[in-house]
Amino acid sequence: MTKGRLEAFSDRVLWANLHLLFWLSLVSFATGWMGENHFATRPVALYGVVLLLSGVAYYILSRVLIAAHGIDSHLGQALGKTPRALSPWCSTLSRFLWHFFCRLSPPHSTSLWP
């Protein structure tokens, strides 16, 4: 097996890749909107959702590629079925939920961030 060589291809790989590219294309829009509105609640929430769904799309793509190439491929050995494969979107989800619940806290409460 040579590096960088396509060994298996399917429609599922194509759609999973397009799904990831769609969410990654929205990152620049969400970043710009968030910057223009000085970190208002809705743009920040949209940015978090876009990042979360980008992480989910990456996870889906990695699972589809492992299914296409097999668990013995380089990608299959690198990710496998370990919790490490879930960490990118789990960390994004935890950050999104943390920011969401910080926005819900009353203004007189003490928090880590002003």
Secondary structure by P-SEA (a helix, b strand, c coil): ccccccccccaaaaaaaaaaaaaaaaaaaaaaaaaaaccccaaaaaaaaaaaaaaaaaaaaaaaaaaaaccccccccccccccccaaaaaaaaaaaaaaaaaaacccccccccc
